[in-house]
Amino acid sequence: MDRPPEKPVQLKAARPRHLRAADAAAIAHLATQATLGIANMAEGVHQSVLGTLGVRQGPSPGKTSGITGLVYSAVRGATQLAGRGVTAALAKLQPLFDAADHTAAESPQREAVLAALNGVIGDRLAASGNPLATPMRLRRLPESAEIGETAVTGKILLLAHGLCMNDLQWKLAPPASAAQSALSASSASPPSSPAPGDHGTALAQALGYTPVYLRYNTGLHTSQNGRELSRQLAQLVADWPVPVTELSVVAHSMGGLLVRSAVHCATEEQAAWLPHLKNIAFLGTPHHGAPLERAGNWVDVILGSTPYSRPFGKLAQLRSAGITDLRYGHVLDDDWQGHDRFRKQPDARVPVPLPFPERVASFTIAATLASQRGALAERLLGDGLVPLPSALGQHGEAHRTLAFHKDRQRILYNTSHMALLNSPQVAQQLLAWFGKGD
């Protein structure tokens, strides 16, 4: 009796994993730090209450004395001991974790969570050596695509995301018709198949750019990221497989401050990539800061106004250096070095003008949730995060104003901050602006 033919074995593709084995050590490290922070906060509240009763303070501000101080010291000691023990045990298993994670596909959900975590406490993650800290990377998507001489052009397009985001989020939300409608409106011939929808793909298909997507730890100071981006762009241009003829940039939100910082560093160091820079398009960039961070600064002041609430000020001060840089739009080391970033103080930034206006074209697109222009809507509403004057580079002090040419500014109405990432109107405008030089 004949046996039925066997069905061919089908290998399933590796499914994206939201949590990886190697995350155990990072999470344990984070949990240890959180426990220590809570213990310190509790002791601060305890001492604030005792202080009103005339009980003397411990060896340092916010510390208790006597038996109470010994108890809190014991809690901290036990937590640190347990943390070191768990870290040591997991370190021995790290080779197994690495092997298990080697073939794990990238999960957009996991990367989004890590991006948000880095945005909020990324400076602390980096300072403590936590593996959850995001290193800066420049890459093409999908990451498996190898750079070969037939796969690239000499026109590089850098896309820089904003706070608490990552490079994958340029491609997630937009509908397929967004880039296609933009391409149809341009003078270039549209491609035979619809583009996935992000601005990088639209510019690549219409104008011949090779998109390179930046991923970085948005919790670090903008100037720290700017210095590293300048270094990586120098390496990218040096390693590019064909002669580089142009470098253009599309930067969303915080990414615009980062790019301005990188250009400033490159100017001081005469970096080799700088002469290739041709266009910079800022999408909703808070050139002069964002009100929400200034509101966070007021939280610091209010919580610090009484001895009882002062220890809880540490909760407000969990926000990262990257977030506090958004208070006024810091781009240089001098803007924050030597300053208490949680203390309310006036805008003391060193003015940084737009780069090389005679040869680098700088464009800005600002959004507003309002249906028409109005003083109240511009300053208080904006796109939900960034006021119109800040995104347009306008400032009450003339020496701080960024001089965007009138024909290089665009305001989108009924549009939110995040919608700039996938707006067909943004794609159309970028194609019109960047295509003029071809």
Secondary structure, DSSP 4 states (H G I P E B T S, - for coil): -PPPPPPPP-PPPPPB-SS-TTHHHHHHHHHHHHHHHHHHHHHHHHHHHHHHTTPPP-SSTT---HHHHHHHHHHHHHHHHHHHHHHHHHHHTHHHHHHHHTTPBPPHHHHHHHHHHHHHHHHHHHHTT-TTSPPPEEE-SSTT----TTT--SEEEEEE--TT--TTHHHHS--HHHHHHHHHHSSSPPPSS---S-HHHHHHHHH--EEEEEE--TTS-HHHHHHHHHHHHHHHHHH-SS---EEEEEEETHHHHHHHHHHHHHHHHT-TTGGGEEEEEEES--TT--HHHHHHHHHHHHHTTSTTTGGGHHHHTTS-HHHHHTTTT--SGGGTTTS-TTS-----PPP-PPS-TTTSEEEEEEE-SSSS--HHIIIIITTSSS-HHHHTT--SSGGG-----GGGEEEESS--TGGGGT-HHHHHHHHHHHHTT-
